Amino acid sequence: MNDRLNQLSLFVRTVENGSFSKTAREFGLSQPSVSRAIASLEARLGVTLLQRTTRRVATTDVGQTLALSAREALAAIDDAENAARGADRLSGVLRVSLPTAYGVRQIIPRLPGFLCLQPGLKIELMMSDRYDDLVAEGADLALRLGNQPDSAFLTRKLASAARIVVASPEYLQRRGVPMLIAELADHDCLGGPADAARELWSFRRSGKQENVSVDVRIRTGSGAGVVACAVAGLGIAMASTWMCGQELQDGRLVRILADYTLEPINAYVVFSSGRQPSRKARAFSDYLSAVLTERNRSVP
Protein backbone atom coordinates (compact mmCIF):
# COMPACT_ATOMS: atom_id res chain seq x y z
CA MET A 1 0.00 0.00 0.00
CA ASN A 2 2.83 2.37 0.86
CA ASP A 3 4.42 1.84 -2.56
CA ARG A 4 1.11 2.64 -4.22
CA LEU A 5 0.79 5.89 -2.25
CA ASN A 6 4.37 6.82 -3.07
CA GLN A 7 3.76 6.18 -6.75
CA LEU A 8 0.63 8.33 -6.69
CA SER A 9 2.44 11.11 -4.81
CA LEU A 10 5.28 11.11 -7.33
CA PHE A 11 2.85 11.03 -10.23
CA VAL A 12 0.73 13.94 -8.95
CA ARG A 13 3.74 16.16 -8.31
CA THR A 14 5.21 15.31 -11.72
CA VAL A 15 1.95 16.37 -13.34
CA GLU A 16 1.98 19.60 -11.35
CA ASN A 17 5.66 20.27 -12.01
CA GLY A 18 5.67 19.09 -15.62
CA SER A 19 9.10 17.66 -14.88
CA PHE A 20 10.62 14.44 -13.54
CA SER A 21 13.76 16.24 -12.40
CA LYS A 22 11.92 18.84 -10.29
CA THR A 23 9.87 16.13 -8.62
CA ALA A 24 13.04 14.15 -7.96
CA ARG A 25 14.64 17.15 -6.24
CA GLU A 26 11.56 17.68 -4.07
CA PHE A 27 11.52 14.06 -2.90
CA GLY A 28 15.28 13.68 -2.63
CA LEU A 29 15.36 10.98 -5.32
CA SER A 30 17.12 10.50 -8.61
CA GLN A 31 15.26 11.33 -11.81
CA PRO A 32 15.39 7.68 -13.03
CA SER A 33 13.82 6.59 -9.72
CA VAL A 34 10.84 8.89 -10.24
CA SER A 35 10.47 7.77 -13.85
CA ARG A 36 10.57 4.10 -12.85
CA ALA A 37 7.98 4.61 -10.10
CA ILE A 38 5.53 6.22 -12.52
CA ALA A 39 6.25 3.57 -15.15
CA SER A 40 5.38 0.93 -12.52
CA LEU A 41 2.14 2.77 -11.81
CA GLU A 42 1.28 2.78 -15.53
CA ALA A 43 2.10 -0.92 -15.80
CA ARG A 44 -0.06 -1.79 -12.80
CA LEU A 45 -3.01 0.19 -14.18
CA GLY A 46 -2.43 -0.83 -17.79
CA VAL A 47 -2.70 2.74 -19.10
CA THR A 48 -0.43 5.52 -20.32
CA LEU A 49 -0.48 8.44 -17.91
CA LEU A 50 2.34 10.63 -19.22
CA GLN A 51 3.75 11.36 -22.66
CA ARG A 52 7.52 11.78 -22.36
CA THR A 53 9.51 14.01 -24.68
CA THR A 54 13.05 15.32 -24.50
CA ARG A 55 11.82 18.72 -23.28
CA ARG A 56 8.70 18.21 -21.22
CA VAL A 57 6.20 15.81 -19.71
CA ALA A 58 2.63 15.96 -21.02
CA THR A 59 -0.33 14.36 -19.28
CA THR A 60 -2.76 12.13 -21.16
CA ASP A 61 -6.52 12.46 -20.67
CA VAL A 62 -6.48 9.39 -18.44
CA GLY A 63 -3.55 10.88 -16.56
CA GLN A 64 -5.40 14.13 -15.96
CA THR A 65 -8.39 12.26 -14.55
CA LEU A 66 -6.20 10.16 -12.27
CA ALA A 67 -4.18 13.20 -11.14
CA LEU A 68 -7.33 15.02 -10.03
CA SER A 69 -8.70 12.03 -8.10
CA ALA A 70 -5.32 11.11 -6.63
CA ARG A 71 -4.68 14.69 -5.52
CA GLU A 72 -7.95 14.72 -3.59
CA ALA A 73 -7.26 11.28 -2.08
CA LEU A 74 -3.76 12.26 -0.96
CA ALA A 75 -5.08 15.52 0.49
CA ALA A 76 -7.72 13.59 2.43
CA ILE A 77 -5.06 11.29 3.89
CA ASP A 78 -2.91 14.28 4.80
CA ASP A 79 -5.88 15.99 6.43
CA ALA A 80 -6.81 12.88 8.41
CA GLU A 81 -3.28 12.62 9.79
CA ASN A 82 -3.25 16.31 10.70
CA ALA A 83 -6.62 15.91 12.43
CA ALA A 84 -5.15 13.14 14.56
CA ARG A 85 -2.14 15.28 15.47
CA GLY A 86 -4.24 18.32 16.40
CA ALA A 87 -4.42 21.87 15.07
CA ASP A 88 -1.13 22.84 16.69
CA ARG A 89 0.85 19.96 15.15
CA LEU A 90 0.20 20.19 11.43
CA SER A 91 2.68 18.68 9.00
CA GLY A 92 3.26 18.33 5.29
CA VAL A 93 3.67 20.93 2.55
CA LEU A 94 1.33 23.91 2.20
CA ARG A 95 1.33 25.20 -1.38
CA VAL A 96 0.25 28.83 -1.71
CA SER A 97 -0.30 30.67 -4.99
CA LEU A 98 -0.02 34.45 -4.68
CA PRO A 99 0.91 37.64 -6.58
CA THR A 100 4.61 38.40 -6.47
CA ALA A 101 4.64 41.95 -5.09
CA TYR A 102 1.89 41.29 -2.54
CA GLY A 103 3.74 38.20 -1.40
CA VAL A 104 7.02 40.04 -1.00
CA ARG A 105 5.55 43.05 0.81
CA GLN A 106 2.71 41.62 2.87
CA ILE A 107 2.91 37.84 3.23
CA ILE A 108 6.56 36.78 3.48
CA PRO A 109 7.25 39.18 6.41
CA ARG A 110 4.45 37.42 8.31
CA LEU A 111 5.57 33.85 7.62
CA PRO A 112 7.96 33.59 10.59
CA GLY A 113 5.07 33.96 13.03
CA PHE A 114 3.04 31.28 11.30
CA LEU A 115 5.95 28.84 11.07
CA CYS A 116 6.67 29.32 14.76
CA LEU A 117 3.10 28.21 15.45
CA GLN A 118 3.39 25.31 12.98
CA PRO A 119 6.98 24.00 13.11
CA GLY A 120 6.00 20.79 11.31
CA LEU A 121 4.76 22.54 8.18
CA LYS A 122 6.72 23.38 5.06
CA ILE A 123 5.54 26.10 2.67
CA GLU A 124 5.89 26.32 -1.09
CA LEU A 125 5.21 29.83 -2.39
CA MET A 126 4.02 29.75 -6.01
CA MET A 127 4.56 33.42 -6.82
CA SER A 128 3.24 34.76 -10.11
CA ASP A 129 1.26 37.74 -11.37
CA ARG A 130 -0.83 35.37 -13.52
CA TYR A 131 -3.98 33.95 -12.02
CA ASP A 132 -3.74 30.30 -12.96
CA ASP A 133 -6.08 27.43 -12.17
CA LEU A 134 -5.52 26.28 -8.59
CA VAL A 135 -6.17 22.67 -9.52
CA ALA A 136 -3.67 22.75 -12.38
CA GLU A 137 -1.13 24.44 -10.12
CA GLY A 138 -1.63 21.96 -7.31
CA ALA A 139 -2.07 24.80 -4.80
CA ASP A 140 -3.86 24.31 -1.49
CA LEU A 141 -5.02 27.91 -1.60
CA ALA A 142 -4.39 31.15 -3.43
CA LEU A 143 -4.23 34.76 -2.36
CA ARG A 144 -5.90 37.11 -4.81
CA LEU A 145 -6.38 40.87 -4.97
CA GLY A 146 -9.45 42.70 -6.26
CA ASN A 147 -13.03 41.59 -6.68
CA GLN A 148 -13.28 37.89 -7.45
CA PRO A 149 -15.54 36.61 -10.24
CA ASP A 150 -18.26 34.15 -9.35
CA SER A 151 -16.88 30.65 -9.67
CA ALA A 152 -16.94 27.23 -8.13
CA PHE A 153 -14.00 28.17 -5.92
CA LEU A 154 -14.51 28.94 -2.24
CA THR A 155 -13.42 32.47 -1.33
CA ARG A 156 -12.88 34.28 1.94
CA LYS A 157 -12.18 37.97 2.34
CA LEU A 158 -9.05 38.55 4.40
CA ALA A 159 -8.51 42.30 4.54
CA SER A 160 -8.92 45.62 2.75
CA ALA A 161 -6.46 48.39 2.02
CA ALA A 162 -7.07 51.99 1.02
CA ARG A 163 -6.05 53.14 -2.43
CA ILE A 164 -4.55 56.60 -2.73
CA VAL A 165 -3.06 58.90 -5.38
CA VAL A 166 0.70 59.31 -5.23
CA ALA A 167 3.62 60.85 -7.10
CA SER A 168 7.29 61.46 -6.47
CA PRO A 169 8.44 64.82 -5.06
CA GLU A 170 10.56 65.31 -8.19
CA TYR A 171 7.58 64.86 -10.50
CA LEU A 172 5.43 67.27 -8.47
CA GLN A 173 8.19 69.87 -8.40
CA ARG A 174 8.52 69.61 -12.18
CA ARG A 175 4.84 69.46 -13.12
CA GLY A 176 3.01 71.00 -10.18
CA VAL A 177 0.67 69.55 -7.55
CA PRO A 178 -2.92 68.95 -8.75
CA MET A 179 -5.52 70.15 -6.26
CA LEU A 180 -8.60 68.94 -8.16
CA ILE A 181 -9.04 65.64 -9.97
CA ALA A 182 -9.92 67.54 -13.16
CA GLU A 183 -6.28 68.66 -13.24
CA LEU A 184 -5.17 65.03 -13.68
CA ALA A 185 -6.15 65.34 -17.34
CA ASP A 186 -3.08 67.59 -17.79
CA HIS A 187 -0.67 65.18 -16.11
CA ASP A 188 1.14 61.98 -17.04
CA CYS A 189 -0.68 59.12 -15.32
CA LEU A 190 0.34 55.54 -14.65
CA GLY A 191 -1.95 52.55 -14.97
CA GLY A 192 -2.32 48.81 -14.84
CA PRO A 193 -3.24 46.52 -17.71
CA ALA A 194 -6.14 47.63 -19.91
CA ASP A 195 -7.00 47.88 -23.59
CA ALA A 196 -7.63 51.58 -24.03
CA ALA A 197 -4.98 54.30 -24.18
CA ARG A 198 -7.21 56.45 -21.98
CA GLU A 199 -9.20 55.41 -18.96
CA LEU A 200 -11.60 56.78 -16.40
CA TRP A 201 -10.53 57.25 -12.78
CA SER A 202 -13.41 57.43 -10.31
CA PHE A 203 -13.30 59.18 -6.93
CA ARG A 204 -15.71 60.16 -4.18
CA ARG A 205 -15.77 63.48 -2.34
CA SER A 206 -18.43 64.71 0.06
CA GLY A 207 -20.50 61.64 -0.72
CA LYS A 208 -20.59 62.27 -4.48
CA GLN A 209 -18.82 60.39 -7.24
CA GLU A 210 -16.53 62.34 -9.54
CA ASN A 211 -14.80 60.96 -12.64
CA VAL A 212 -11.90 62.16 -14.73
CA SER A 213 -10.55 60.80 -17.99
CA VAL A 214 -6.79 60.50 -17.71
CA ASP A 215 -4.08 59.90 -20.28
CA VAL A 216 -2.12 56.83 -19.21
CA ARG A 217 1.38 57.36 -20.50
CA ILE A 218 2.86 54.18 -19.02
CA ARG A 219 0.93 51.01 -18.26
CA THR A 220 2.25 47.99 -16.41
CA GLY A 221 0.79 44.64 -15.44
CA SER A 222 1.64 44.75 -11.74
CA GLY A 223 1.15 46.97 -8.72
CA ALA A 224 4.87 46.90 -8.02
CA GLY A 225 5.52 48.18 -11.53
CA VAL A 226 3.13 51.09 -11.07
CA VAL A 227 4.80 52.07 -7.79
CA ALA A 228 8.28 51.79 -9.32
CA CYS A 229 7.26 54.06 -12.19
CA ALA A 230 5.87 56.60 -9.76
CA VAL A 231 9.08 56.55 -7.70
CA ALA A 232 11.05 57.11 -10.91
CA GLY A 233 9.11 60.33 -11.47
CA LEU A 234 7.25 59.07 -14.52
CA GLY A 235 3.80 60.19 -13.46
CA ILE A 236 0.90 60.07 -11.03
CA ALA A 237 -0.42 56.71 -9.85
CA MET A 238 -3.24 55.14 -7.91
CA ALA A 239 -1.82 52.57 -5.52
CA SER A 240 -2.89 50.62 -2.47
CA THR A 241 -1.24 51.37 0.84
CA TRP A 242 -0.09 47.73 0.77
CA MET A 243 2.03 48.49 -2.28
CA CYS A 244 3.35 51.98 -1.53
CA GLY A 245 3.46 52.18 2.27
CA GLN A 246 7.25 51.99 2.53
CA GLU A 247 7.76 54.55 -0.24
CA LEU A 248 5.44 56.97 1.57
CA GLN A 249 7.31 56.50 4.84
CA ASP A 250 10.74 57.17 3.37
CA GLY A 251 9.57 60.11 1.25
CA ARG A 252 10.07 58.61 -2.19
CA LEU A 253 6.35 59.12 -2.81
CA VAL A 254 3.92 61.78 -1.63
CA ARG A 255 0.16 61.45 -1.29
CA ILE A 256 -1.87 63.99 -3.23
CA LEU A 257 -5.59 64.71 -3.64
CA ALA A 258 -6.21 63.54 -0.08
CA ASP A 259 -9.70 65.11 -0.09
CA TYR A 260 -10.80 62.43 -2.55
CA THR A 261 -11.32 58.74 -1.77
CA LEU A 262 -11.04 55.68 -3.97
CA GLU A 263 -12.61 52.27 -3.68
CA PRO A 264 -10.42 50.12 -1.42
CA ILE A 265 -8.77 46.97 -2.71
CA ASN A 266 -9.60 43.65 -1.06
CA ALA A 267 -7.45 40.60 -0.48
CA TYR A 268 -9.10 37.20 -0.68
CA VAL A 269 -8.04 33.66 0.02
CA VAL A 270 -9.32 31.24 -2.61
CA PHE A 271 -9.58 27.52 -1.90
CA SER A 272 -9.61 24.75 -4.46
CA SER A 273 -13.09 23.57 -5.37
CA GLY A 274 -14.41 20.05 -5.03
CA ARG A 275 -13.58 19.51 -1.37
CA GLN A 276 -13.40 21.31 1.94
CA PRO A 277 -10.20 23.27 2.58
CA SER A 278 -7.54 21.23 4.32
CA ARG A 279 -6.69 21.87 7.96
CA LYS A 280 -3.34 23.39 7.04
CA ALA A 281 -5.01 25.70 4.48
CA ARG A 282 -7.61 26.79 7.03
CA ALA A 283 -4.92 27.37 9.66
CA PHE A 284 -2.96 29.62 7.30
CA SER A 285 -6.09 31.49 6.26
CA ASP A 286 -7.08 32.08 9.91
CA TYR A 287 -3.59 33.30 10.75
CA LEU A 288 -3.45 35.75 7.84
CA SER A 289 -6.91 37.07 8.63
CA ALA A 290 -5.83 37.82 12.20
CA VAL A 291 -2.47 39.44 11.42
CA LEU A 292 -3.66 41.44 8.42
CA THR A 293 -6.67 42.76 10.34
CA GLU A 294 -4.43 43.74 13.24
CA ARG A 295 -2.09 45.47 10.80
CA ASN A 296 -4.96 47.46 9.34
CA ARG A 297 -6.06 48.59 12.81
CA SER A 298 -2.57 49.94 13.45
CA VAL A 299 -2.43 52.01 10.24
CA PRO A 300 -3.76 55.58 10.76
URGI-V642671 format. One record per residue. N is the residue number from 1. RES is the residue in one small letter. BURIAL is 1 if it has 16 or more other ideal C-beta (glycine too) atoms within 10 Angstrom, else 0. Layout:
n->N res->RES burial->BURIAL
n->N res->RES burial->BURIAL
This chain:
n->1 res->m burial->0
n->2 res->n burial->0
n->3 res->d burial->0
n->4 res->r burial->0
n->5 res->l burial->0
n->6 res->n burial->0
n->7 res->q burial->1
n->8 res->l burial->1
n->9 res->s burial->1
n->10 res->l burial->1
n->11 res->f burial->1
n->12 res->v burial->1
n->13 res->r burial->1
n->14 res->t burial->1
n->15 res->v burial->1
n->16 res->e burial->1
n->17 res->n burial->1
n->18 res->g burial->0
n->19 res->s burial->1
n->20 res->f burial->1
n->21 res->s burial->0
n->22 res->k burial->1
n->23 res->t burial->1
n->24 res->a burial->1
n->25 res->r burial->0
n->26 res->e burial->1
n->27 res->f burial->0
n->28 res->g burial->0
n->29 res->l burial->1
n->30 res->s burial->0
n->31 res->q burial->0
n->32 res->p burial->0
n->33 res->s burial->0
n->34 res->v burial->1
n->35 res->s burial->1
n->36 res->r burial->0
n->37 res->a burial->1
n->38 res->i burial->1
n->39 res->a burial->0
n->40 res->s burial->0
n->41 res->l burial->1
n->42 res->e burial->1
n->43 res->a burial->0
n->44 res->r burial->0
n->45 res->l burial->0
n->46 res->g burial->0
n->47 res->v burial->0
n->48 res->t burial->0
n->49 res->l burial->1
n->50 res->l burial->1
n->51 res->q burial->0
n->52 res->r burial->0
n->53 res->t burial->0
n->54 res->t burial->0
n->55 res->r burial->0
n->56 res->r burial->0
n->57 res->v burial->1
n->58 res->a burial->0
n->59 res->t burial->1
n->60 res->t burial->0
n->61 res->d burial->0
n->62 res->v burial->0
n->63 res->g burial->1
n->64 res->q burial->0
n->65 res->t burial->0
n->66 res->l burial->1
n->67 res->a burial->1
n->68 res->l burial->0
n->69 res->s burial->0
n->70 res->a burial->1
n->71 res->r burial->1
n->72 res->e burial->0
n->73 res->a burial->0
n->74 res->l burial->1
n->75 res->a burial->1
n->76 res->a burial->0
n->77 res->i burial->0
n->78 res->d burial->1
n->79 res->d burial->1
n->80 res->a burial->0
n->81 res->e burial->0
n->82 res->n burial->1
n->83 res->a burial->0
n->84 res->a burial->0
n->85 res->r burial->0
n->86 res->g burial->0
n->87 res->a burial->0
n->88 res->d burial->0
n->89 res->r burial->0
n->90 res->l burial->1
n->91 res->s burial->0
n->92 res->g burial->1
n->93 res->v burial->0
n->94 res->l burial->1
n->95 res->r burial->1
n->96 res->v burial->1
n->97 res->s burial->1
n->98 res->l burial->1
n->99 res->p burial->1
n->100 res->t burial->0
n->101 res->a burial->1
n->102 res->y burial->1
n->103 res->g burial->1
n->104 res->v burial->0
n->105 res->r burial->1
n->106 res->q burial->1
n->107 res->i burial->1
n->108 res->i burial->0
n->109 res->p burial->0
n->110 res->r burial->0
n->111 res->l burial->1
n->112 res->p burial->0
n->113 res->g burial->0
n->114 res->f burial->1
n->115 res->l burial->0
n->116 res->c burial->0
n->117 res->l burial->0
n->118 res->q burial->1
n->119 res->p burial->0
n->120 res->g burial->0
n->121 res->l burial->1
n->122 res->k burial->0
n->123 res->i burial->1
n->124 res->e burial->0
n->125 res->l burial->1
n->126 res->m burial->1
n->127 res->m burial->0
n->128 res->s burial->0
n->129 res->d burial->0
n->130 res->r burial->0
n->131 res->y burial->0
n->132 res->d burial->0
n->133 res->d burial->0
n->134 res->l burial->1
n->135 res->v burial->1
n->136 res->a burial->0
n->137 res->e burial->1
n->138 res->g burial->1
n->139 res->a burial->1
n->140 res->d burial->1
n->141 res->l burial->1
n->142 res->a burial->1
n->143 res->l burial->1
n->144 res->r burial->1
n->145 res->l burial->1
n->146 res->g burial->0
n->147 res->n burial->0
n->148 res->q burial->0
n->149 res->p burial->0
n->150 res->d burial->0
n->151 res->s burial->0
n->152 res->a burial->0
n->153 res->f burial->1
n->154 res->l burial->0
n->155 res->t burial->0
n->156 res->r burial->1
n->157 res->k burial->0
n->158 res->l burial->1
n->159 res->a burial->1
n->160 res->s burial->1
n->161 res->a burial->1
n->162 res->a burial->0
n->163 res->r burial->1
n->164 res->i burial->1
n->165 res->v burial->1
n->166 res->v burial->1
n->167 res->a burial->1
n->168 res->s burial->1
n->169 res->p burial->0
n->170 res->e burial->0
n->171 res->y burial->1
n->172 res->l burial->1
n->173 res->q burial->0
n->174 res->r burial->0
n->175 res->r burial->0
n->176 res->g burial->0
n->177 res->v burial->0
n->178 res->p burial->1
n->179 res->m burial->0
n->180 res->l burial->0
n->181 res->i burial->1
n->182 res->a burial->0
n->183 res->e burial->0
n->184 res->l burial->1
n->185 res->a burial->0
n->186 res->d burial->0
n->187 res->h burial->1
n->188 res->d burial->1
n->189 res->c burial->1
n->190 res->l burial->1
n->191 res->g burial->1
n->192 res->g burial->1
n->193 res->p burial->0
n->194 res->a burial->0
n->195 res->d burial->0
n->196 res->a burial->0
n->197 res->a burial->0
n->198 res->r burial->0
n->199 res->e burial->1
n->200 res->l burial->0
n->201 res->w burial->1
n->202 res->s burial->0
n->203 res->f burial->1
n->204 res->r burial->0
n->205 res->r burial->0
n->206 res->s burial->0
n->207 res->g burial->0
n->208 res->k burial->0
n->209 res->q burial->0
n->210 res->e burial->0
n->211 res->n burial->0
n->212 res->v burial->1
n->213 res->s burial->0
n->214 res->v burial->1
n->215 res->d burial->0
n->216 res->v burial->1
n->217 res->r burial->0
n->218 res->i burial->1
n->219 res->r burial->1
n->220 res->t burial->1
n->221 res->g burial->0
n->222 res->s burial->1
n->223 res->g burial->1
n->224 res->a burial->1
n->225 res->g burial->1
n->226 res->v burial->1
n->227 res->v burial->1
n->228 res->a burial->1
n->229 res->c burial->1
n->230 res->a burial->1
n->231 res->v burial->1
n->232 res->a burial->0
n->233 res->g burial->1
n->234 res->l burial->1
n->235 res->g burial->1
n->236 res->i burial->1
n->237 res->a burial->1
n->238 res->m burial->1
n->239 res->a burial->1
n->240 res->s burial->1
n->241 res->t burial->1
n->242 res->w burial->1
n->243 res->m burial->1
n->244 res->c burial->1
n->245 res->g burial->1
n->246 res->q burial->0
n->247 res->e burial->1
n->248 res->l burial->0
n->249 res->q burial->0
n->250 res->d burial->0
n->251 res->g burial->0
n->252 res->r burial->1
n->253 res->l burial->1
n->254 res->v burial->1
n->255 res->r burial->0
n->256 res->i burial->1
n->257 res->l burial->1
n->258 res->a burial->0
n->259 res->d burial->0
n->260 res->y burial->1
n->261 res->t burial->0
n->262 res->l burial->1
n->263 res->e burial->0
n->264 res->p burial->0
n->265 res->i burial->1
n->266 res->n burial->1
n->267 res->a burial->1
n->268 res->y burial->1
n->269 res->v burial->1
n->270 res->v burial->1
n->271 res->f burial->1
n->272 res->s burial->1
n->273 res->s burial->0
n->274 res->g burial->0
n->275 res->r burial->0
n->276 res->q burial->0
n->277 res->p burial->1
n->278 res->s burial->1
n->279 res->r burial->1
n->280 res->k burial->1
n->281 res->a burial->1
n->282 res->r burial->1
n->283 res->a burial->1
n->284 res->f burial->1
n->285 res->s burial->1
n->286 res->d burial->0
n->287 res->y burial->1
n->288 res->l burial->1
n->289 res->s burial->1
n->290 res->a burial->0
n->291 res->v burial->1
n->292 res->l burial->1
n->293 res->t burial->0
n->294 res->e burial->0
n->295 res->r burial->1
n->296 res->n burial->0
n->297 res->r burial->0
n->298 res->s burial->0
n->299 res->v burial->0
n->300 res->p burial->0
